[in-house]
Amino acid sequence: MNARPVLRQNDYSPLTPPELGTWAPQESVSVVVPARNARHLDLVLAALAAQTYPAHLLEVLVVDDGSEPPLTLPEIRPLNTRIVVPDTGWGISNAVNAGALQADGDLIQRLDADMVAAPEHIEALARWHGCADYLVTIGMKRFVDPPPLTAAQVRAARRLGELFDLERAVPSSTEATIAKTDGLRKSRNPYHVCTGPTFCLRRETFHAVGGLDPTVLRGEDTEFAYRLAMHGVVFIPDPLAEAVHLGLPAQHLDRERAVRAVEPYLAHRIPLRRDLRKEPGRSWLVPYVEVVYDVTGADTETVRQAVGAALDGKLHDVVVTLVAPWSGLAEGRRSVLEDPSFDLRHLRDLYRHDQRVRLIDEASASPAPIPFRYRGPVGVPLHRVTLERMVESVQEDLVGVLVVDLPGGGSARLERTSALGRARYLGEAAVEVTHGVRHATPARFWPPPKAAASPATREPEPGIGGSQAKPGAGGTRPEPGAGGSASATGEAPTASAASPRAQASLGRGQSASGLLGRLRSALRQD
């Protein structure tokens, strides 16, 4: 079977997994169970001992996250079960990573230490992974008050309904999302429902995204799923992979505190959660957009204009990456003024301490975990609304790449990181099929400047008695950071390029001094 079929967005409809009980599994599965003082571990392992997945292909790693006393294995358990003790660290993320590092399976199944899985649970999730190698499968869960049960009863049960009153079970909030989005096929952000207690993915995929973040103490599963989404995976929930969670979730016990606890972790690490980033002027661990400029051979003023415009736009959640051979700048004694690399070193020293500017030798294949990347000519500064409007445009239908064709040749593009991630599996050309590529003209993204009002028709400035404003008295109001330069005024590419490099890229024949003169005149009349 083709392990890399081309799937659009998160629509896995073309995949047909084998029916339960009708296939012969070949891939091994490592079930990683992070556990601390796990009072229901005997029931969890008894349920795993009753799985329909072949026992010789199943291993269980119980990761003891500092239990007191240390955990011991009960009598009823899968044949290949062992306890793993992390060398360092603590917490769920650290425990899952420790187990995954010692896992031998082709697939890694995460399962909580208070989850009793139905006998078909592992098989239901594992069966999809023969259809494609970039999937994450998600099991179902319901919350129940744990009744008095023995491990022997759990192992002997053929259905969860024999053990628990499922009619009174509390459904997971993710099930409503799954139903509303046609099993996540129509979901805009399917990673939202991959909330930890049970999911399955390839071992190499787990390690490719760096595993779970041990510094995230709440919402670690959602943050991990977000990075998986940036990696280009497809999320598949399987209703046949049933399980019950013994006890109510923390949100039911103290919702207000649970929400507060998770907020800072998700706000800093998941830029798509715009609802968590409403405070103006804040900086975040993971930016929303990366702006990439190749500045090799560019003059300093052109770069300064481009960087200033990118950081002074309406969308502030931005980082700028400047690509040039920075590593070739040798240190040691040299003539400062006669240095043959003077200009490049000057640029480096201008930006090396700016936390919103990064200096790299070569652009990476993906900006992950940043969800969007802008690439364009450094000689065409961004308008204040360019990034905001480009992101709005691609978010309308989740297009993978937006290409803006610039006058005189050349282009600027906004790339969706999840589409680039999928392209790593399927090839760059597949982006057109998996997410779509749209071409647009620059008018909306670099709107033309407003026409200056004539002195005869201009309304009086508030607070200055209708008299002509004097220099320094607030009579001119350039855009923030404009300073009278064309780069920061937000003009369209057809009229904003003040540097010779920018004029060449846009096919302009006008002089920089002429543009600046007209701009200053317009500002004086504003």
C-alpha positions as CSV (number, residue, x, y, z in Angstrom):
1,M,0.0,0.0,0.0
2,N,1.2,3.5,-0.8
3,A,2.4,4.9,2.6
4,R,2.3,8.4,1.3
5,P,-1.0,9.2,-0.3
6,V,-1.7,12.8,-1.0
7,L,-4.3,14.0,1.5
8,R,-5.8,17.5,1.4
9,Q,-5.8,19.5,4.6
10,N,-7.0,17.0,7.3
11,D,-9.4,15.1,5.1
12,Y,-8.4,11.5,5.4
13,S,-11.4,10.2,3.5
14,P,-9.3,8.5,0.8
15,L,-7.8,6.1,3.5
16,T,-9.5,2.8,4.2
17,P,-8.1,1.0,7.2
18,P,-8.6,-2.7,7.6
19,E,-11.6,-3.9,9.6
20,L,-10.9,-4.9,13.2
21,G,-10.0,-8.6,13.5
22,T,-9.6,-9.1,9.7
23,W,-5.9,-8.2,9.3
24,A,-2.5,-9.5,10.4
25,P,-0.6,-6.6,12.1
26,Q,3.1,-6.5,11.4
27,E,4.3,-3.3,13.2
28,S,5.2,-3.3,16.9
29,V,3.6,-0.9,19.3
30,S,5.2,0.6,22.5
31,V,2.6,1.8,25.0
32,V,4.1,4.5,27.2
33,V,2.3,5.0,30.5
34,P,3.5,8.0,32.6
35,A,2.6,7.2,36.2
36,R,3.0,8.8,39.6
37,N,1.4,7.1,42.6
38,A,-1.0,5.5,40.1
39,R,-3.7,3.8,42.2
40,H,-5.5,2.4,39.2
41,L,-2.4,1.0,37.4
42,D,-3.5,-2.6,38.0
43,L,-6.7,-1.9,36.1
44,V,-4.9,-0.1,33.3
45,L,-2.4,-3.0,32.8
46,A,-5.1,-5.6,33.0
47,A,-7.0,-3.9,30.2
48,L,-3.7,-3.8,28.1
49,A,-3.3,-7.5,28.8
50,A,-6.6,-8.2,27.2
51,Q,-5.9,-6.3,23.9
52,T,-6.7,-7.9,20.6
53,Y,-3.4,-6.6,19.2
54,P,-0.8,-9.5,19.0
55,A,1.0,-9.8,22.4
56,H,4.4,-10.4,20.7
57,L,4.1,-7.0,19.0
58,L,3.1,-5.1,22.1
59,E,5.4,-3.7,24.8
60,V,4.3,-1.5,27.8
61,L,6.6,1.0,29.4
62,V,5.4,2.2,32.8
63,V,7.4,5.4,33.5
64,D,7.6,6.0,37.3
65,D,7.5,9.8,37.7
66,G,8.7,9.9,41.3
67,S,6.1,7.6,43.0
68,E,6.3,7.1,46.7
69,P,6.8,4.3,47.3
70,P,8.2,3.3,43.9
71,L,5.9,1.5,41.6
72,T,5.9,-2.2,41.2
73,L,4.2,-4.3,38.5
74,P,1.0,-6.2,39.3
75,E,0.6,-9.9,38.4
76,I,-1.9,-9.3,35.6
77,R,-0.1,-7.3,32.9
78,P,1.0,-7.7,29.3
79,L,3.9,-10.1,28.7
80,N,6.4,-7.5,27.7
81,T,5.9,-4.8,30.5
82,R,8.7,-3.0,32.3
83,I,9.1,0.0,34.6
84,V,11.2,2.9,33.4
85,V,12.7,5.5,35.8
86,P,13.8,8.8,34.2
87,D,17.4,9.8,34.9
88,T,16.5,13.4,35.4
89,G,13.5,15.7,35.5
90,W,9.9,15.3,36.5
91,G,6.4,15.7,35.2
92,I,4.2,14.1,32.5
93,S,6.2,15.4,29.5
94,N,9.5,14.3,31.0
95,A,8.1,10.9,31.8
96,V,6.6,10.3,28.3
97,N,9.9,11.4,26.7
98,A,11.8,9.0,28.9
99,G,9.6,6.1,27.9
100,A,9.7,7.0,24.2
101,L,13.5,7.0,24.3
102,Q,13.5,3.4,25.5
103,A,10.7,2.3,23.3
104,D,11.4,-0.4,20.7
105,G,8.1,-0.2,18.8
106,D,7.5,1.1,15.3
107,L,4.5,3.0,16.8
108,I,4.3,4.9,20.1
109,Q,1.0,4.8,22.0
110,R,0.6,7.3,24.8
111,L,-1.9,6.2,27.5
112,D,-2.6,7.7,30.9
113,A,-2.3,5.7,34.1
114,D,-6.0,6.2,34.8
115,M,-7.3,5.0,31.4
116,V,-9.0,1.7,31.0
117,A,-8.9,0.8,27.3
118,A,-11.4,-1.4,25.5
119,P,-9.9,-4.6,24.1
120,E,-9.8,-3.2,20.5
121,H,-8.2,0.1,21.5
122,I,-4.6,-0.5,20.4
123,E,-5.6,-2.3,17.3
124,A,-8.1,0.4,16.3
125,L,-5.5,3.1,16.4
126,A,-2.6,1.1,15.0
127,R,-4.5,-0.1,11.9
128,W,-4.5,3.3,10.3
129,H,-0.7,3.6,10.2
130,G,-0.3,1.2,7.3
131,C,-2.4,3.6,5.2
132,A,0.0,6.5,5.5
133,D,3.2,7.3,7.4
134,Y,2.3,10.9,8.6
135,L,-0.8,10.2,10.8
136,V,-1.6,10.7,14.4
137,T,-4.6,8.6,15.6
138,I,-6.6,9.6,18.6
139,G,-8.7,7.4,20.9
140,M,-12.0,8.3,22.5
141,K,-12.5,8.7,26.2
142,R,-15.4,9.1,28.7
143,F,-15.1,10.0,32.4
144,V,-16.5,7.7,35.0
145,D,-16.5,7.4,38.8
146,P,-14.4,4.2,39.3
147,P,-16.5,1.4,40.7
148,P,-15.0,-1.4,42.8
149,L,-13.3,-3.6,40.3
150,T,-10.5,-6.2,40.2
151,A,-7.8,-6.6,37.6
152,A,-9.2,-10.1,36.8
153,Q,-12.6,-8.6,36.1
154,V,-11.1,-6.0,33.7
155,R,-9.1,-8.6,31.9
156,A,-12.1,-10.9,31.4
157,A,-14.4,-8.2,30.1
158,R,-15.2,-8.2,26.4
159,R,-16.7,-4.7,26.4
160,L,-16.3,-1.6,28.6
161,G,-20.1,-1.7,29.2
162,E,-19.6,-4.8,31.2
163,L,-17.5,-2.9,33.7
164,F,-18.8,0.7,33.7
165,D,-22.2,2.4,33.5
166,L,-21.5,4.2,30.2
167,E,-24.9,5.8,30.1
168,R,-23.9,7.9,33.1
169,A,-20.3,8.6,31.9
170,V,-19.3,12.2,31.2
171,P,-18.3,12.6,27.5
172,S,-15.1,14.3,26.6
173,S,-15.5,17.8,25.3
174,T,-13.5,16.9,22.3
175,E,-16.1,14.4,21.1
176,A,-18.5,17.3,20.2
177,T,-15.8,18.9,18.2
178,I,-15.1,15.7,16.4
179,A,-18.7,15.2,15.5
180,K,-19.2,18.8,14.4
181,T,-16.2,18.7,12.1
182,D,-17.0,15.4,10.3
183,G,-14.5,13.4,12.3
184,L,-12.0,16.3,12.0
185,R,-12.0,16.1,8.3
186,K,-13.4,19.7,8.2
187,S,-11.5,20.9,11.2
188,R,-9.5,24.1,10.9
189,N,-7.3,23.2,13.8
190,P,-7.5,19.4,14.4
191,Y,-4.7,19.4,16.8
192,H,-7.1,20.8,19.4
193,V,-8.6,17.4,20.1
194,C,-5.3,15.6,20.5
195,T,-5.4,16.1,24.2
196,G,-3.1,13.5,25.5
197,P,-4.6,10.5,27.3
198,T,-4.5,8.3,24.2
199,F,-2.9,8.8,20.9
200,C,-0.7,6.8,18.6
201,L,2.0,7.9,16.1
202,R,5.2,6.6,14.5
203,R,8.2,6.7,16.7
204,E,10.2,8.7,14.1
205,T,7.5,11.3,14.0
206,F,7.5,11.6,17.8
207,H,11.2,12.2,17.8
208,A,11.2,14.4,14.7
209,V,9.2,17.1,16.5
210,G,11.3,16.8,19.7
211,G,8.9,14.9,21.9
212,L,6.9,16.6,24.6
213,D,8.2,19.9,26.1
214,P,9.2,19.1,29.7
215,T,9.0,22.8,30.6
216,V,5.2,22.7,29.9
217,L,3.5,21.6,33.0
218,R,-0.1,22.0,31.9
219,G,-1.5,21.6,28.4
220,E,1.6,19.7,27.4
221,D,-0.4,17.4,25.1
222,T,-2.0,20.3,23.2
223,E,1.4,22.0,22.8
224,F,2.8,18.8,21.5
225,A,-0.1,18.3,19.1
226,Y,0.4,21.8,17.8
227,R,4.0,21.0,16.9
228,L,2.8,17.9,15.2
229,A,0.4,20.0,13.1
230,M,3.3,22.2,12.0
231,H,5.1,19.1,11.0
232,G,2.3,18.3,8.5
233,V,0.6,15.3,10.1
234,V,-3.0,14.3,9.6
235,F,-5.1,13.7,12.8
236,I,-7.6,10.8,12.8
237,P,-10.0,10.1,15.7
238,D,-11.2,6.6,15.8
239,P,-14.6,6.0,17.6
240,L,-13.8,2.3,17.9
241,A,-10.8,3.1,20.1
242,E,-12.9,3.4,23.2
243,A,-11.6,4.0,26.8
244,V,-12.8,5.3,30.1
245,H,-11.0,7.8,32.3
246,L,-11.3,6.9,36.0
247,G,-12.3,10.1,37.7
248,L,-13.4,13.5,36.5
249,P,-10.9,15.8,34.7
250,A,-9.3,18.7,36.5
251,Q,-11.5,21.2,34.6
252,H,-14.6,19.7,36.2
253,L,-13.1,20.0,39.7
254,D,-11.7,23.6,39.5
255,R,-12.2,25.0,36.0
256,E,-11.1,28.5,36.8
257,R,-7.7,27.4,38.2
258,A,-7.2,24.8,35.5
259,V,-7.7,27.5,32.8
260,R,-5.4,29.9,34.5
261,A,-2.7,27.2,34.9
262,V,-2.6,26.3,31.2
263,E,-3.0,29.8,29.8
264,P,0.7,31.0,29.9
265,Y,2.0,27.8,28.4
266,L,-0.3,27.9,25.4
267,A,-0.2,31.6,25.0
268,H,3.6,31.6,24.5
269,R,3.9,28.4,22.4
270,I,0.8,28.3,20.2
271,P,0.6,31.5,18.1
272,L,-2.7,30.3,16.5
273,R,-4.4,30.9,19.9
274,R,-5.0,34.6,19.1
275,D,-7.5,34.8,21.9
276,L,-4.6,34.4,24.3
277,R,-2.5,37.2,22.8
278,K,-4.7,40.3,23.1
279,E,-2.3,42.3,25.3
280,P,-0.7,45.0,23.1
281,G,3.1,45.4,23.0
282,R,3.8,41.9,24.4
283,S,6.5,39.6,23.1
284,W,5.9,35.8,22.9
285,L,8.2,32.8,22.9
286,V,6.9,31.6,19.5
287,P,6.0,34.5,17.1
288,Y,3.1,34.4,14.7
289,V,5.0,35.3,11.5
290,E,8.6,35.0,10.5
291,V,9.8,37.6,7.9
292,V,12.8,36.3,5.9
293,Y,15.0,38.5,3.9
294,D,18.1,37.5,2.0
295,V,20.4,40.5,2.6
296,T,23.5,39.2,0.9
297,G,25.0,42.2,-0.9
298,A,22.2,44.5,0.2
299,D,23.1,48.0,1.3
300,T,22.6,48.9,4.9
301,E,19.9,51.5,4.3
302,T,17.7,49.1,2.3
303,V,18.0,46.5,5.1
304,R,17.2,49.0,7.8
305,Q,14.1,50.2,6.0
306,A,12.9,46.6,5.4
307,V,13.5,45.5,9.0
308,G,11.9,48.7,10.4
309,A,8.8,48.3,8.2
310,A,8.4,44.7,9.2
311,L,8.6,45.3,12.9
312,D,6.4,48.4,12.8
313,G,3.4,46.9,11.1
314,K,-0.1,46.5,12.5
315,L,0.8,42.9,13.2
316,H,3.4,43.1,15.9
317,D,3.8,39.4,16.6
318,V,6.7,39.1,14.2
319,V,10.3,38.1,14.1
320,V,12.7,39.1,11.2
321,T,15.3,36.6,9.9
322,L,18.2,38.1,7.9
323,V,20.0,35.5,5.7
324,A,23.6,36.2,4.8
325,P,27.0,34.5,5.3
326,W,27.4,35.7,8.8
327,S,29.5,32.7,10.0
328,G,32.2,33.8,7.5
329,L,32.9,36.9,9.5
330,A,36.2,36.0,11.2
331,E,36.9,37.4,14.6
332,G,40.3,38.5,15.8
333,R,42.5,41.5,15.0
334,R,41.6,43.4,11.9
335,S,41.4,46.9,10.5
336,V,38.0,48.2,11.5
337,L,37.7,50.8,8.8
338,E,39.4,48.9,6.0
339,D,37.7,45.6,6.7
340,P,36.7,44.0,3.4
341,S,33.6,42.7,5.2
342,F,32.8,46.1,6.7
343,D,29.2,46.4,5.4
344,L,28.2,42.8,6.4
345,R,29.8,43.2,9.8
346,H,28.1,46.6,10.2
347,L,24.7,44.9,9.6
348,R,25.5,42.1,12.0
349,D,26.5,44.6,14.7
350,L,23.3,46.6,14.1
351,Y,21.0,43.6,14.8
352,R,22.9,41.0,16.7
353,H,21.4,42.1,20.1
354,D,17.8,42.7,18.8
355,Q,15.7,39.9,20.1
356,R,13.2,40.3,17.2
357,V,15.9,39.9,14.6
358,R,17.7,36.6,13.8
359,L,20.9,36.3,11.8
360,I,21.3,32.9,9.9
361,D,23.4,31.7,7.0
362,E,20.7,29.8,5.3
363,A,16.9,29.8,5.6
364,S,15.5,26.6,7.1
365,A,13.1,24.4,5.3
366,S,10.4,25.2,7.8
367,P,9.9,28.0,10.3
368,A,8.2,25.6,12.8
369,P,6.8,26.1,15.3
370,I,6.1,29.6,13.9
371,P,2.8,29.0,11.9
372,F,3.5,31.5,9.0
373,R,6.6,32.7,7.0
374,Y,6.8,35.7,4.7
375,R,9.5,35.8,2.0
376,G,10.1,38.6,-0.3
377,P,12.7,41.0,-1.8
378,V,14.4,43.1,0.8
379,G,14.1,46.1,-1.5
380,V,10.3,46.1,-1.2
381,P,9.4,47.1,2.4
382,L,6.2,45.9,3.9
383,H,3.2,48.2,4.2
384,R,1.9,48.4,7.7
385,V,-1.1,46.2,6.8
386,T,0.8,43.7,4.5
387,L,1.3,40.9,7.0
388,E,-2.1,41.3,8.7
389,R,-3.9,41.1,5.4
390,M,-1.9,38.3,4.0
391,V,-2.6,36.2,7.1
392,E,-6.3,37.1,6.9
393,S,-6.3,36.0,3.2
394,V,-4.7,32.6,3.8
395,Q,-6.8,31.9,6.9
396,E,-10.0,32.3,4.9
397,D,-9.7,28.9,3.3
398,L,-6.5,27.6,4.9
399,V,-4.5,28.0,1.6
400,G,-0.9,26.7,1.9
401,V,0.9,29.5,0.0
402,L,-0.2,33.0,-1.0
403,V,2.0,34.5,-3.8
404,V,1.8,38.2,-4.5
405,D,3.2,39.0,-8.0
406,L,5.0,42.3,-7.8
407,P,5.3,44.8,-10.6
408,G,8.3,44.5,-12.8
409,G,8.8,40.8,-11.9
410,G,9.5,39.0,-8.6
411,S,7.1,38.0,-5.9
412,A,6.4,38.0,-2.2
413,R,4.9,35.0,-0.5
414,L,3.3,33.9,2.7
415,E,3.7,30.2,3.5
416,R,1.7,28.1,5.9
417,T,4.1,26.0,8.0
418,S,1.8,23.0,8.2
419,A,1.7,22.9,4.4
420,L,5.5,23.0,4.3
421,G,5.6,20.2,6.8
422,R,3.3,18.1,4.6
423,A,5.6,18.9,1.7
424,R,8.5,17.2,3.5
425,Y,6.6,14.0,3.2
426,L,5.1,14.4,-0.3
427,G,7.4,16.8,-2.2
428,E,7.1,20.6,-2.6
429,A,4.8,20.3,-5.6
430,A,2.2,18.6,-3.5
431,V,1.4,21.8,-1.7
432,E,-0.9,22.8,-4.6
433,V,-3.0,19.7,-3.9
434,T,-2.8,19.4,-0.1
435,H,-3.4,23.0,0.7
436,G,-3.5,25.1,-2.4
437,V,-1.4,27.9,-3.9
438,R,-3.1,31.2,-4.6
439,H,-1.7,34.2,-6.7
440,A,-2.8,37.7,-6.0
441,T,-2.0,41.3,-7.1
442,P,-0.3,43.6,-4.6
443,A,-3.1,46.2,-4.4
444,R,-4.8,44.8,-1.2
445,F,-1.5,44.1,0.6
446,W,0.4,47.2,-0.4
447,P,-2.5,49.7,-0.7
448,P,-1.7,53.0,-2.5
449,P,-1.1,56.1,-0.4
450,K,-4.0,58.4,0.5
451,A,-4.2,61.5,-1.7
452,A,-3.1,64.6,0.1
453,A,-5.8,67.2,0.6
454,S,-5.3,70.6,-1.1
455,P,-4.7,73.6,1.2
456,A,-8.0,75.2,0.0
457,T,-10.2,72.2,1.0
458,R,-8.3,70.9,4.0
459,E,-10.2,70.9,7.2
460,P,-8.5,72.6,10.1
461,E,-6.4,70.5,12.4
462,P,-8.0,70.0,15.8
463,G,-6.5,72.1,18.4
464,I,-4.5,74.4,16.2
465,G,-7.2,77.0,15.4
466,G,-7.2,76.2,11.7
467,S,-3.9,77.9,11.2
468,Q,-1.1,76.2,9.2
469,A,0.8,73.8,11.5
470,K,4.4,74.8,12.2
471,P,7.2,72.3,12.1
472,G,7.4,70.5,15.4
473,A,3.9,71.6,16.4
474,G,2.1,68.4,15.5
475,G,1.2,69.6,12.0
476,T,2.7,66.5,10.3
477,R,1.6,63.0,11.3
478,P,3.6,60.4,9.5
479,E,3.1,56.7,10.2
480,P,4.9,55.5,13.4
481,G,8.6,55.2,12.6
482,A,8.2,56.8,9.2
483,G,10.8,59.5,9.8
484,G,10.0,60.9,6.3
485,S,11.4,57.8,4.6
486,A,9.5,55.9,1.9
487,S,10.0,52.5,3.4
488,A,7.9,53.1,6.5
489,T,5.1,55.1,5.1
490,G,3.3,52.1,3.9
491,E,3.0,53.0,0.2
492,A,2.3,50.4,-2.4
493,P,5.3,48.8,-4.1
494,T,4.6,50.8,-7.2
495,A,5.4,54.0,-5.4
496,S,7.3,53.2,-2.2
497,A,10.7,51.9,-3.2
498,A,13.1,54.7,-2.2
499,S,16.3,52.8,-2.7
500,P,17.9,52.0,-6.1
501,R,17.6,48.3,-5.3
502,A,13.9,48.6,-4.6
503,Q,13.4,50.6,-7.8
504,A,15.2,48.0,-9.8
505,S,13.1,45.2,-8.3
506,L,9.9,46.9,-9.3
507,G,11.0,48.1,-12.7
508,R,10.8,51.8,-11.7
509,G,12.7,54.5,-13.4
510,Q,12.1,57.3,-10.8
511,S,14.9,58.6,-8.6
512,A,14.9,58.2,-4.9
513,S,15.3,61.9,-4.3
514,G,12.2,62.6,-6.4
515,L,10.1,60.1,-4.4
516,L,11.3,61.4,-1.1
517,G,10.6,65.0,-2.1
518,R,7.0,64.2,-3.1
519,L,6.6,62.2,0.1
520,R,7.8,65.1,2.3
521,S,5.5,67.4,0.4
522,A,2.5,65.2,1.0
523,L,3.3,64.9,4.7
524,R,3.5,68.7,5.0
525,Q,0.1,69.0,3.5
526,D,-1.5,66.2,5.5
